[in-house]
Amino acid sequence: MAADPRGKGVTVNLLLPGGVTVTGMLPQDVAREGHGFLSPEVMGPPIVGLASGDAADVHDERIGCVAEFGQWLRDRESRR
């Protein structure tokens, strides 16, 4: 998917929460926040980060743990 929009001002990245997340996809009686499951809100800051100018050149990346997004971005910058 990332190859199709390349050069057209659209970036495609894969952002994973880094664990089981409490969503409507899990049965209510199985998953509750605070029992080893992540809150969906963990996705917010990395999504905002990827939409910012700081990540304008981030494309075709797999980001596997949103809790470590800030460090991932800093590490990426240091490799440039």
All heavy atoms as a GROMACS GRO file, in nm:
protein
  590
    1MET      N    1   0.081  -0.120   0.000
    1MET     CA    2   0.000   0.000   0.000
    1MET      C    3   0.085   0.126   0.000
    1MET      O    4   0.044   0.227  -0.055
    1MET     CB    5  -0.091   0.002   0.122
    1MET     CG    6  -0.205  -0.098   0.117
    1MET     SD    7  -0.313  -0.087   0.261
    1MET     CE    8  -0.388   0.071   0.236
    2ALA      N    9   0.199   0.121   0.065
    2ALA     CA   10   0.281   0.241   0.076
    2ALA      C   11   0.339   0.283  -0.058
    2ALA      O   12   0.365   0.401  -0.081
    2ALA     CB   13   0.392   0.219   0.177
    3ALA      N   14   0.360   0.189  -0.149
    3ALA     CA   15   0.421   0.222  -0.278
    3ALA      C   16   0.326   0.300  -0.369
    3ALA      O   17   0.369   0.386  -0.444
    3ALA     CB   18   0.466   0.095  -0.349
    4ASP      N   19   0.198   0.272  -0.364
    4ASP     CA   20   0.102   0.336  -0.454
    4ASP      C   21   0.100   0.490  -0.444
    4ASP      O   22   0.106   0.557  -0.546
    4ASP     CB   23  -0.038   0.281  -0.432
    4ASP     CG   24  -0.053   0.138  -0.479
    4ASP    OD1   25   0.031   0.093  -0.560
    4ASP    OD2   26  -0.147   0.071  -0.435
    5PRO      N   27   0.091   0.548  -0.323
    5PRO     CA   28   0.083   0.694  -0.316
    5PRO      C   29   0.218   0.765  -0.307
    5PRO      O   30   0.223   0.887  -0.290
    5PRO     CB   31   0.001   0.718  -0.191
    5PRO     CG   32   0.039   0.605  -0.101
    5PRO     CD   33   0.058   0.488  -0.195
    6ARG      N   34   0.327   0.692  -0.317
    6ARG     CA   35   0.460   0.753  -0.303
    6ARG      C   36   0.474   0.870  -0.402
    6ARG      O   37   0.439   0.858  -0.518
    6ARG     CB   38   0.571   0.652  -0.327
    6ARG     CG   39   0.711   0.708  -0.296
    6ARG     CD   40   0.819   0.604  -0.309
    6ARG     NE   41   0.807   0.492  -0.216
    6ARG     CZ   42   0.844   0.496  -0.088
    6ARG    NH1   43   0.893   0.605  -0.036
    6ARG    NH2   44   0.831   0.389  -0.012
    7GLY      N   45   0.522   0.983  -0.352
    7GLY     CA   46   0.543   1.100  -0.436
    7GLY      C   47   0.418   1.182  -0.460
    7GLY      O   48   0.420   1.279  -0.536
    8LYS      N   49   0.307   1.146  -0.397
    8LYS     CA   50   0.181   1.217  -0.417
    8LYS      C   51   0.135   1.293  -0.293
    8LYS      O   52   0.020   1.333  -0.284
    8LYS     CB   53   0.074   1.119  -0.463
    8LYS     CG   54   0.108   1.056  -0.596
    8LYS     CD   55   0.002   0.959  -0.640
    8LYS     CE   56   0.046   0.903  -0.776
    8LYS     NZ   57  -0.004   0.770  -0.799
    9GLY      N   58   0.223   1.308  -0.196
    9GLY     CA   59   0.188   1.382  -0.075
    9GLY      C   60   0.111   1.299   0.027
    9GLY      O   61   0.056   1.353   0.121
   10VAL      N   62   0.106   1.169   0.008
   10VAL     CA   63   0.037   1.080   0.101
   10VAL      C   64   0.139   0.983   0.158
   10VAL      O   65   0.216   0.924   0.083
   10VAL     CB   66  -0.075   1.000   0.029
   10VAL    CG1   67  -0.141   0.902   0.123
   10VAL    CG2   68  -0.177   1.096  -0.032
   11THR      N   69   0.139   0.967   0.290
   11THR     CA   70   0.228   0.870   0.352
   11THR      C   71   0.147   0.756   0.410
   11THR      O   72   0.034   0.774   0.454
   11THR     CB   73   0.314   0.934   0.464
   11THR    OG1   74   0.227   0.987   0.563
   11THR    CG2   75   0.404   1.042   0.409
   12VAL      N   76   0.205   0.638   0.408
   12VAL     CA   77   0.140   0.519   0.462
   12VAL      C   78   0.237   0.454   0.560
   12VAL      O   79   0.351   0.427   0.525
   12VAL     CB   80   0.103   0.420   0.349
   12VAL    CG1   81   0.043   0.292   0.408
   12VAL    CG2   82   0.008   0.483   0.249
   13ASN      N   83   0.188   0.433   0.681
   13ASN     CA   84   0.268   0.368   0.784
   13ASN      C   85   0.180   0.270   0.860
   13ASN      O   86   0.058   0.284   0.860
   13ASN     CB   87   0.324   0.472   0.882
   13ASN     CG   88   0.418   0.568   0.813
   13ASN    OD1   89   0.529   0.532   0.778
   13ASN    ND2   90   0.373   0.690   0.789
   14LEU      N   91   0.241   0.173   0.923
   14LEU     CA   92   0.170   0.076   1.006
   14LEU      C   93   0.200   0.109   1.151
   14LEU      O   94   0.316   0.110   1.192
   14LEU     CB   95   0.215  -0.066   0.972
   14LEU     CG   96   0.156  -0.179   1.053
   14LEU    CD1   97   0.006  -0.185   1.036
   14LEU    CD2   98   0.220  -0.310   1.010
   15LEU      N   99   0.098   0.138   1.227
   15LEU     CA  100   0.112   0.177   1.367
   15LEU      C  101   0.040   0.074   1.454
   15LEU      O  102  -0.081   0.057   1.443
   15LEU     CB  103   0.053   0.316   1.389
   15LEU     CG  104   0.061   0.377   1.527
   15LEU    CD1  105   0.206   0.396   1.569
   15LEU    CD2  106  -0.012   0.510   1.530
   16LEU      N  107   0.115   0.004   1.537
   16LEU     CA  108   0.059  -0.100   1.624
   16LEU      C  109   0.063  -0.054   1.769
   16LEU      O  110   0.161   0.010   1.811
   16LEU     CB  111   0.140  -0.229   1.609
   16LEU     CG  112   0.150  -0.284   1.467
   16LEU    CD1  113   0.251  -0.397   1.461
   16LEU    CD2  114   0.014  -0.329   1.419
   17PRO      N  115  -0.038  -0.087   1.848
   17PRO     CA  116  -0.040  -0.041   1.986
   17PRO      C  117   0.066  -0.106   2.075
   17PRO      O  118   0.107  -0.049   2.174
   17PRO     CB  119  -0.180  -0.077   2.034
   17PRO     CG  120  -0.229  -0.181   1.942
   17PRO     CD  121  -0.159  -0.158   1.811
   18GLY      N  122   0.112  -0.224   2.040
   18GLY     CA  123   0.214  -0.291   2.120
   18GLY      C  124   0.158  -0.390   2.220
   18GLY      O  125   0.227  -0.433   2.311
   19GLY      N  126   0.034  -0.427   2.203
   19GLY     CA  127  -0.029  -0.525   2.290
   19GLY      C  128  -0.178  -0.529   2.265
   19GLY      O  129  -0.231  -0.454   2.184
   20VAL      N  130  -0.246  -0.616   2.338
   20VAL     CA  131  -0.391  -0.628   2.324
   20VAL      C  132  -0.456  -0.500   2.375
   20VAL      O  133  -0.427  -0.453   2.484
   20VAL     CB  134  -0.443  -0.750   2.402
   20VAL    CG1  135  -0.594  -0.760   2.391
   20VAL    CG2  136  -0.378  -0.878   2.352
   21THR      N  137  -0.542  -0.444   2.293
   21THR     CA  138  -0.606  -0.316   2.323
   21THR      C  139  -0.756  -0.336   2.339
   21THR      O  140  -0.819  -0.409   2.263
   21THR     CB  141  -0.578  -0.216   2.210
   21THR    OG1  142  -0.436  -0.209   2.191
   21THR    CG2  143  -0.629  -0.078   2.244
   22VAL      N  144  -0.812  -0.271   2.439
   22VAL     CA  145  -0.955  -0.281   2.466
   22VAL      C  146  -1.030  -0.205   2.357
   22VAL      O  147  -1.025  -0.083   2.349
   22VAL     CB  148  -0.991  -0.225   2.605
   22VAL    CG1  149  -1.140  -0.232   2.629
   22VAL    CG2  150  -0.916  -0.300   2.713
   23THR      N  151  -1.094  -0.281   2.269
   23THR     CA  152  -1.174  -0.222   2.161
   23THR      C  153  -1.305  -0.300   2.152
   23THR      O  154  -1.325  -0.399   2.223
   23THR     CB  155  -1.102  -0.233   2.026
   23THR    OG1  156  -1.092  -0.372   1.990
   23THR    CG2  157  -0.965  -0.170   2.030
   24GLY      N  158  -1.391  -0.260   2.063
   24GLY     CA  159  -1.516  -0.331   2.041
   24GLY      C  160  -1.496  -0.468   1.980
   24GLY      O  161  -1.592  -0.544   1.968
   25MET      N  162  -1.374  -0.499   1.942
   25MET     CA  163  -1.346  -0.630   1.883
   25MET      C  164  -1.327  -0.738   1.989
   25MET      O  165  -1.328  -0.856   1.957
   25MET     CB  166  -1.222  -0.620   1.793
   25MET     CG  167  -1.243  -0.528   1.675
   25MET     SD  168  -1.094  -0.503   1.576
   25MET     CE  169  -1.073  -0.667   1.509
   26LEU      N  170  -1.309  -0.699   2.113
   26LEU     CA  171  -1.292  -0.796   2.221
   26LEU      C  172  -1.423  -0.808   2.299
   26LEU      O  173  -1.488  -0.708   2.325
   26LEU     CB  174  -1.182  -0.751   2.318
   26LEU     CG  175  -1.041  -0.745   2.261
   26LEU    CD1  176  -0.946  -0.686   2.365
   26LEU    CD2  177  -0.995  -0.882   2.219
   27PRO      N  178  -1.460  -0.928   2.339
   27PRO     CA  179  -1.581  -0.944   2.420
   27PRO      C  180  -1.570  -0.865   2.551
   27PRO      O  181  -1.463  -0.860   2.613
   27PRO     CB  182  -1.586  -1.094   2.449
   27PRO     CG  183  -1.500  -1.156   2.344
   27PRO     CD  184  -1.396  -1.055   2.309
   28GLN      N  185  -1.678  -0.802   2.592
   28GLN     CA  186  -1.679  -0.719   2.713
   28GLN      C  187  -1.634  -0.796   2.837
   28GLN      O  188  -1.568  -0.741   2.923
   28GLN     CB  189  -1.820  -0.664   2.738
   28GLN     CG  190  -1.863  -0.562   2.635
   28GLN     CD  191  -1.796  -0.428   2.656
   28GLN    OE1  192  -1.739  -0.401   2.760
   28GLN    NE2  193  -1.804  -0.343   2.556
   29ASP      N  194  -1.669  -0.922   2.848
   29ASP     CA  195  -1.636  -0.999   2.967
   29ASP      C  196  -1.491  -1.049   2.969
   29ASP      O  197  -1.444  -1.101   3.068
   29ASP     CB  198  -1.732  -1.116   2.984
   29ASP     CG  199  -1.727  -1.214   2.868
   29ASP    OD1  200  -1.694  -1.172   2.755
   29ASP    OD2  201  -1.757  -1.333   2.890
   30VAL      N  202  -1.420  -1.030   2.859
   30VAL     CA  203  -1.282  -1.078   2.849
   30VAL      C  204  -1.181  -0.971   2.883
   30VAL      O  205  -1.086  -0.994   2.958
   30VAL     CB  206  -1.254  -1.133   2.707
   30VAL    CG1  207  -1.107  -1.168   2.690
   30VAL    CG2  208  -1.342  -1.254   2.679
   31ALA      N  209  -1.201  -0.853   2.828
   31ALA     CA  210  -1.097  -0.750   2.839
   31ALA      C  211  -1.147  -0.628   2.914
   31ALA      O  212  -1.249  -0.569   2.879
   31ALA     CB  213  -1.052  -0.708   2.700
   32ARG      N  214  -1.073  -0.592   3.016
   32ARG     CA  215  -1.099  -0.468   3.088
   32ARG      C  216  -0.968  -0.395   3.102
   32ARG      O  217  -0.864  -0.455   3.128
   32ARG     CB  218  -1.154  -0.498   3.227
   32ARG     CG  219  -1.293  -0.555   3.224
   32ARG     CD  220  -1.353  -0.549   3.365
   32ARG     NE  221  -1.479  -0.616   3.366
   32ARG     CZ  222  -1.498  -0.740   3.407
   32ARG    NH1  223  -1.398  -0.811   3.453
   32ARG    NH2  224  -1.618  -0.794   3.404
   33GLU      N  225  -0.973  -0.263   3.088
   33GLU     CA  226  -0.852  -0.183   3.107
   33GLU      C  227  -0.796  -0.209   3.247
   33GLU      O  228  -0.870  -0.229   3.342
   33GLU     CB  229  -0.884  -0.035   3.089
   33GLU     CG  230  -0.919   0.000   2.947
   33GLU     CD  231  -0.958   0.145   2.932
   33GLU    OE1  232  -0.908   0.229   3.008
   33GLU    OE2  233  -1.041   0.173   2.843
   34GLY      N  234  -0.668  -0.208   3.256
   34GLY     CA  235  -0.604  -0.230   3.384
   34GLY      C  236  -0.577  -0.376   3.416
   34GLY      O  237  -0.523  -0.408   3.519
   35HIS      N  238  -0.618  -0.466   3.328
   35HIS     CA  239  -0.592  -0.608   3.348
   35HIS      C  240  -0.491  -0.659   3.244
   35HIS      O  241  -0.505  -0.766   3.187
   35HIS     CB  242  -0.722  -0.688   3.339
   35HIS     CG  243  -0.812  -0.666   3.455
   35HIS    ND1  244  -0.906  -0.567   3.458
   35HIS    CD2  245  -0.818  -0.729   3.574
   35HIS    CE1  246  -0.969  -0.570   3.573
   35HIS    NE2  247  -0.918  -0.667   3.647
   36GLY      N  248  -0.391  -0.579   3.218
   36GLY     CA  249  -0.289  -0.616   3.121
   36GLY      C  250  -0.323  -0.576   2.979
   36GLY      O  251  -0.248  -0.603   2.887
   37PHE      N  252  -0.439  -0.511   2.961
   37PHE     CA  253  -0.480  -0.466   2.828
   37PHE      C  254  -0.457  -0.316   2.816
   37PHE      O  255  -0.466  -0.243   2.914
   37PHE     CB  256  -0.627  -0.499   2.803
   37PHE     CG  257  -0.658  -0.646   2.808
   37PHE    CD1  258  -0.717  -0.702   2.919
   37PHE    CD2  259  -0.626  -0.728   2.701
   37PHE    CE1  260  -0.744  -0.838   2.924
   37PHE    CE2  261  -0.653  -0.864   2.704
   37PHE     CZ  262  -0.712  -0.918   2.816
   38LEU      N  263  -0.429  -0.272   2.696
   38LEU     CA  264  -0.404  -0.129   2.672
   38LEU      C  265  -0.534  -0.054   2.646
   38LEU      O  266  -0.629  -0.109   2.590
   38LEU     CB  267  -0.313  -0.113   2.550
   38LEU     CG  268  -0.175  -0.176   2.560
   38LEU    CD1  269  -0.106  -0.172   2.425
   38LEU    CD2  270  -0.093  -0.106   2.666
   39SER      N  271  -0.534   0.071   2.681
   39SER     CA  272  -0.647   0.159   2.651
   39SER      C  273  -0.631   0.208   2.507
   39SER      O  274  -0.520   0.234   2.462
   39SER     CB  275  -0.644   0.278   2.746
   39SER     OG  276  -0.733   0.378   2.702
   40PRO      N  277  -0.740   0.224   2.432
   40PRO     CA  278  -0.730   0.273   2.295
   40PRO      C  279  -0.664   0.411   2.286
   40PRO      O  280  -0.609   0.447   2.182
   40PRO     CB  281  -0.874   0.280   2.246
   40PRO     CG  282  -0.956   0.205   2.343
   40PRO     CD  283  -0.877   0.194   2.471
   41GLU      N  284  -0.669   0.487   2.394
   41GLU     CA  285  -0.611   0.621   2.394
   41GLU      C  286  -0.461   0.622   2.371
   41GLU      O  287  -0.404   0.725   2.338
   41GLU     CB  288  -0.646   0.695   2.523
   41GLU     CG  289  -0.789   0.741   2.531
   41GLU     CD  290  -0.886   0.629   2.571
   41GLU    OE1  291  -0.842   0.526   2.629
   41GLU    OE2  292  -1.006   0.643   2.544
   42VAL      N  293  -0.394   0.507   2.388
   42VAL     CA  294  -0.250   0.502   2.367
   42VAL      C  295  -0.214   0.536   2.222
   42VAL      O  296  -0.101   0.575   2.193
   42VAL     CB  297  -0.186   0.366   2.405
   42VAL    CG1  298  -0.209   0.334   2.551
   42VAL    CG2  299  -0.233   0.254   2.316
   43MET      N  300  -0.310   0.521   2.132
   43MET     CA  301  -0.285   0.547   1.990
   43MET      C  302  -0.282   0.696   1.957
   43MET      O  303  -0.222   0.737   1.858
   43MET     CB  304  -0.391   0.478   1.904
   43MET     CG  305  -0.394   0.327   1.919
   43MET     SD  306  -0.243   0.245   1.869
   43MET     CE  307  -0.259   0.252   1.692
   44GLY      N  308  -0.346   0.779   2.040
   44GLY     CA  309  -0.360   0.922   2.011
   44GLY      C  310  -0.231   0.997   1.987
   44GLY      O  311  -0.211   1.057   1.880
   45PRO      N  312  -0.139   1.001   2.084
   45PRO     CA  313  -0.016   1.079   2.065
   45PRO      C  314   0.066   1.038   1.942
   45PRO      O  315   0.112   1.124   1.867
   45PRO     CB  316   0.061   1.058   2.195
   45PRO     CG  317  -0.047   1.033   2.297
   45PRO     CD  318  -0.151   0.952   2.223
   46PRO      N  319   0.084   0.908   1.916
   46PRO     CA  320   0.160   0.872   1.794
   46PRO      C  321   0.088   0.912   1.666
   46PRO      O  322   0.152   0.950   1.568
   46PRO     CB  323   0.176   0.721   1.802
   46PRO     CG  324   0.151   0.685   1.943
   46PRO     CD  325   0.060   0.788   1.998
   47ILE      N  326  -0.044   0.903   1.665
   47ILE     CA  327  -0.119   0.945   1.546
   47ILE      C  328  -0.100   1.094   1.522
   47ILE      O  329  -0.073   1.137   1.410
   47ILE     CB  330  -0.268   0.908   1.559
   47ILE    CG1  331  -0.285   0.758   1.551
   47ILE    CG2  332  -0.352   0.979   1.452
   47ILE    CD1  333  -0.424   0.708   1.586
   48VAL      N  334  -0.109   1.172   1.628
   48VAL     CA  335  -0.086   1.317   1.617
   48VAL      C  336   0.058   1.341   1.572
   48VAL      O  337   0.084   1.426   1.486
   48VAL     CB  338  -0.116   1.388   1.750
   48VAL    CG1  339  -0.071   1.533   1.748
   48VAL    CG2  340  -0.266   1.380   1.781
   49GLY      N  341   0.151   1.266   1.628
   49GLY     CA  342   0.292   1.280   1.588
   49GLY      C  343   0.314   1.250   1.442
   49GLY      O  344   0.386   1.322   1.373
   50LEU      N  345   0.251   1.144   1.392
   50LEU     CA  346   0.266   1.110   1.250
   50LEU      C  347   0.200   1.212   1.159
   50LEU      O  348   0.241   1.228   1.044
   50LEU     CB  349   0.210   0.970   1.223
   50LEU     CG  350   0.295   0.855   1.272
   50LEU    CD1  351   0.218   0.724   1.262
   50LEU    CD2  352   0.425   0.847   1.194
   51ALA      N  353   0.098   1.280   1.209
   51ALA     CA  354   0.029   1.381   1.128
   51ALA      C  355   0.100   1.517   1.133
   51ALA      O  356   0.065   1.608   1.058
   51ALA     CB  357  -0.115   1.397   1.176
   52SER      N  358   0.200   1.530   1.218
   52SER     CA  359   0.270   1.658   1.233
   52SER      C  360   0.380   1.673   1.129
   52SER      O  361   0.422   1.576   1.065
   52SER     CB  362   0.331   1.668   1.373
   52SER     OG  363   0.446   1.588   1.382
   53GLY      N  364   0.428   1.793   1.117
   53GLY     CA  365   0.539   1.821   1.027
   53GLY      C  366   0.667   1.749   1.065
   53GLY      O  367   0.752   1.722   0.980
   54ASP      N  368   0.681   1.715   1.194
   54ASP     CA  369   0.800   1.643   1.240
   54ASP      C  370   0.815   1.507   1.173
   54ASP      O  371   0.924   1.452   1.166
   54ASP     CB  372   0.797   1.623   1.392
   54ASP     CG  373   0.810   1.753   1.467
   54ASP    OD1  374   0.860   1.852   1.409
   54ASP    OD2  375   0.769   1.757   1.585
   55ALA      N  376   0.704   1.450   1.127
   55ALA     CA  377   0.706   1.317   1.066
   55ALA      C  378   0.671   1.323   0.918
   55ALA      O  379   0.631   1.223   0.860
   55ALA     CB  380   0.609   1.226   1.140
   56ALA      N  381   0.688   1.438   0.856
   56ALA     CA  382   0.650   1.454   0.716
   56ALA      C  383   0.720   1.356   0.623
   56ALA      O  384   0.664   1.315   0.522
   56ALA     CB  385   0.677   1.598   0.670
   57ASP      N  386   0.840   1.315   0.660
   57ASP     CA  387   0.914   1.223   0.573
   57ASP      C  388   0.908   1.077   0.621
   57ASP      O  389   0.977   0.991   0.569
   57ASP     CB  390   1.060   1.267   0.560
   57ASP     CG  391   1.135   1.260   0.691
   57ASP    OD1  392   1.070   1.263   0.798
   57ASP    OD2  393   1.259   1.252   0.688
   58VAL      N  394   0.822   1.049   0.719
   58VAL     CA  395   0.806   0.912   0.767
   58VAL      C  396   0.708   0.843   0.672
   58VAL      O  397   0.592   0.881   0.660
   58VAL     CB  398   0.753   0.907   0.912
   58VAL    CG1  399   0.732   0.764   0.956
   58VAL    CG2  400   0.848   0.979   1.005
   59HIS      N  401   0.757   0.742   0.601
   59HIS     CA  402   0.675   0.674   0.501
   59HIS      C  403   0.720   0.528   0.491
   59HIS      O  404   0.838   0.498   0.498
   59HIS     CB  405   0.692   0.742   0.365
   59HIS     CG  406   0.612   0.678   0.256
   59HIS    ND1  407   0.475   0.685   0.252
   59HIS    CD2  408   0.649   0.606   0.149
   59HIS    CE1  409   0.431   0.620   0.145
   59HIS    NE2  410   0.535   0.570   0.081
   60ASP      N  411   0.621   0.440   0.480
   60ASP     CA  412   0.649   0.298   0.462
   60ASP      C  413   0.723   0.240   0.583
   60ASP      O  414   0.817   0.164   0.570
   60ASP     CB  415   0.727   0.274   0.333
   60ASP     CG  416   0.724   0.129   0.287
   60ASP    OD1  417   0.642   0.052   0.338
   60ASP    OD2  418   0.806   0.094   0.200
   61GLU      N  419   0.680   0.279   0.702
   61GLU     CA  420   0.743   0.232   0.826
   61GLU      C  421   0.645   0.147   0.906
   61GLU      O  422   0.524   0.168   0.901
   61GLU     CB  423   0.783   0.352   0.914
   61GLU     CG  424   0.891   0.438   0.854
   61GLU     CD  425   1.029   0.380   0.867
   61GLU    OE1  426   1.048   0.280   0.940
   61GLU    OE2  427   1.122   0.434   0.806
   62ARG      N  428   0.699   0.050   0.979
   62ARG     CA  429   0.620  -0.029   1.072
   62ARG      C  430   0.663   0.014   1.211
   62ARG      O  431   0.778  -0.005   1.251
   62ARG     CB  432   0.647  -0.177   1.054
   62ARG     CG  433   0.568  -0.265   1.149
   62ARG     CD  434   0.609  -0.412   1.133
   62ARG     NE  435   0.528  -0.499   1.211
   62ARG     CZ  436   0.545  -0.524   1.341
   62ARG    NH1  437   0.641  -0.463   1.408
   62ARG    NH2  438   0.464  -0.606   1.403
   63ILE      N  439   0.570   0.073   1.284
   63ILE     CA  440   0.597   0.122   1.418
   63ILE      C  441   0.522   0.028   1.512
   63ILE      O  442   0.400   0.030   1.519
   63ILE     CB  443   0.553   0.267   1.434
   63ILE    CG1  444   0.622   0.352   1.326
   63ILE    CG2  445   0.584   0.319   1.573
   63ILE    CD1  446   0.557   0.483   1.298
   64GLY      N  447   0.596  -0.055   1.584
   64GLY     CA  448   0.536  -0.166   1.654
   64GLY      C  449   0.493  -0.144   1.798
   64GLY      O  450   0.431  -0.231   1.856
   65CYS      N  451   0.523  -0.033   1.858
   65CYS     CA  452   0.481  -0.010   1.996
   65CYS      C  453   0.463   0.139   2.017
   65CYS      O  454   0.559   0.214   2.023
   65CYS     CB  455   0.584  -0.065   2.093
   65CYS     SG  456   0.533  -0.048   2.265
   66VAL      N  457   0.338   0.181   2.028
   66VAL     CA  458   0.310   0.324   2.037
   66VAL      C  459   0.370   0.388   2.161
   66VAL      O  460   0.405   0.505   2.161
   66VAL     CB  461   0.159   0.355   2.030
   66VAL    CG1  462   0.102   0.311   1.898
   66VAL    CG2  463   0.083   0.293   2.145
   67ALA      N  464   0.386   0.311   2.268
   67ALA     CA  465   0.444   0.366   2.390
   67ALA      C  466   0.588   0.412   2.367
   67ALA      O  467   0.638   0.497   2.439
   67ALA     CB  468   0.439   0.263   2.502
   68GLU      N  469   0.652   0.357   2.265
   68GLU     CA  470   0.791   0.392   2.236
   68GLU      C  471   0.804   0.479   2.111
   68GLU      O  472   0.912   0.491   2.054
   68GLU     CB  473   0.872   0.264   2.220
   68GLU     CG  474   0.872   0.180   2.347
   68GLU     CD  475   0.927   0.041   2.326
   68GLU    OE1  476   0.967   0.008   2.212
   68GLU    OE2  477   0.928  -0.035   2.424
   69PHE      N  478   0.694   0.542   2.068
   69PHE     CA  479   0.695   0.619   1.944
   69PHE      C  480   0.795   0.735   1.950
   69PHE      O  481   0.871   0.757   1.855
   69PHE     CB  482   0.556   0.674   1.911
   69PHE     CG  483   0.555   0.762   1.789
   69PHE    CD1  484   0.568   0.706   1.663
   69PHE    CD2  485   0.544   0.899   1.800
   69PHE    CE1  486   0.569   0.785   1.550
   69PHE    CE2  487   0.544   0.979   1.687
   69PHE     CZ  488   0.556   0.922   1.563
   70GLY      N  489   0.799   0.808   2.060
   70GLY     CA  490   0.891   0.921   2.072
   70GLY      C  491   1.035   0.876   2.057
   70GLY      O  492   1.114   0.938   1.984
   71GLN      N  493   1.069   0.767   2.122
   71GLN     CA  494   1.205   0.714   2.111
   71GLN      C  495   1.232   0.663   1.971
   71GLN      O  496   1.340   0.683   1.916
   71GLN     CB  497   1.228   0.602   2.214
   71GLN     CG  498   1.370   0.552   2.217
   71GLN     CD  499   1.469   0.661   2.257
   71GLN    OE1  500   1.450   0.730   2.355
   71GLN    NE2  501   1.574   0.676   2.179
   72TRP      N  502   1.133   0.598   1.910
   72TRP     CA  503   1.146   0.548   1.773
   72TRP      C  504   1.176   0.664   1.678
   72TRP      O  505   1.264   0.656   1.593
   72TRP     CB  506   1.018   0.476   1.730
   72TRP     CG  507   1.021   0.430   1.589
   72TRP    CD1  508   1.069   0.311   1.543
   72TRP    CD2  509   0.977   0.502   1.474
   72TRP    NE1  510   1.057   0.306   1.406
   72TRP    CE2  511   1.000   0.422   1.362
   72TRP    CE3  512   0.919   0.627   1.456
   72TRP    CZ2  513   0.968   0.462   1.232
   72TRP    CZ3  514   0.887   0.668   1.327
   72TRP    CH2  515   0.911   0.586   1.218
   73LEU      N  516   1.104   0.775   1.694
   73LEU     CA  517   1.124   0.891   1.607
   73LEU      C  518   1.262   0.952   1.628
   73LEU      O  519   1.331   0.986   1.533
   73LEU     CB  520   1.014   0.994   1.631
   73LEU     CG  521   0.997   1.105   1.530
   73LEU    CD1  522   0.975   1.049   1.390
   73LEU    CD2  523   0.882   1.196   1.568
   74ARG      N  524   1.305   0.963   1.755
   74ARG     CA  525   1.439   1.017   1.784
   74ARG      C  526   1.547   0.926   1.727
   74ARG      O  527   1.645   0.974   1.667
   74ARG     CB  528   1.458   1.034   1.935
   74ARG     CG  529   1.380   1.152   1.992
   74ARG     CD  530   1.414   1.179   2.137
   74ARG     NE  531   1.373   1.071   2.226
   74ARG     CZ  532   1.251   1.056   2.275
   74ARG    NH1  533   1.155   1.142   2.243
   74ARG    NH2  534   1.222   0.957   2.356
   75ASP      N  535   1.532   0.794   1.742
   75ASP     CA  536   1.630   0.700   1.686
   75ASP      C  537   1.634   0.712   1.534
   75ASP      O  538   1.743   0.708   1.476
   75ASP     CB  539   1.595   0.557   1.724
   75ASP     CG  540   1.615   0.528   1.872
   75ASP    OD1  541   1.678   0.610   1.942
   75ASP    OD2  542   1.565   0.423   1.917
   76ARG      N  543   1.520   0.728   1.473
   76ARG     CA  544   1.514   0.743   1.327
   76ARG      C  545   1.589   0.869   1.283
   76ARG      O  546   1.662   0.868   1.187
   76ARG     CB  547   1.368   0.748   1.283
   76ARG     CG  548   1.351   0.753   1.135
   76ARG     CD  549   1.200   0.750   1.100
   76ARG     NE  550   1.182   0.747   0.958
   76ARG     CZ  551   1.187   0.854   0.880
   76ARG    NH1  552   1.209   0.972   0.931
   76ARG    NH2  553   1.170   0.842   0.750
   77GLU      N  554   1.568   0.977   1.357
   77GLU     CA  555   1.636   1.102   1.325
   77GLU      C  556   1.788   1.090   1.340
   77GLU      O  557   1.863   1.145   1.259
   77GLU     CB  558   1.585   1.215   1.415
   77GLU     CG  559   1.444   1.259   1.383
   77GLU     CD  560   1.431   1.321   1.246
   77GLU    OE1  561   1.518   1.401   1.208
   77GLU    OE2  562   1.335   1.286   1.175
   78SER      N  563   1.832   1.017   1.441
   78SER     CA  564   1.976   1.004   1.464
   78SER      C  565   2.043   0.918   1.356
   78SER      O  566   2.164   0.928   1.336
   78SER     CB  567   2.002   0.946   1.603
   78SER     OG  568   1.965   0.811   1.610
   79ARG      N  569   1.968   0.833   1.289
   79ARG     CA  570   2.024   0.749   1.182
   79ARG      C  571   2.036   0.823   1.051
   79ARG      O  572   2.098   0.774   0.957
   79ARG     CB  573   1.937   0.625   1.162
   79ARG     CG  574   1.943   0.526   1.275
   79ARG     CD  575   1.872   0.396   1.241
   79ARG     NE  576   1.733   0.413   1.207
   79ARG     CZ  577   1.631   0.396   1.291
   79ARG    NH1  578   1.654   0.362   1.416
   79ARG    NH2  579   1.506   0.410   1.251
   80ARG      N  580   1.979   0.940   1.039
   80ARG     CA  581   1.981   1.016   0.912
   80ARG      C  582   2.112   1.082   0.889
   80ARG      O  583   2.193   1.111   0.956
   80ARG     CB  584   1.871   1.120   0.912
   80ARG     CG  585   1.736   1.051   0.914
   80ARG     CD  586   1.626   1.144   0.947
   80ARG     NE  587   1.565   1.189   0.823
   80ARG     CZ  588   1.505   1.305   0.809
   80ARG    NH1  589   1.499   1.388   0.908
   80ARG    NH2  590   1.449   1.340   0.698
   0.00000   0.00000   0.00000
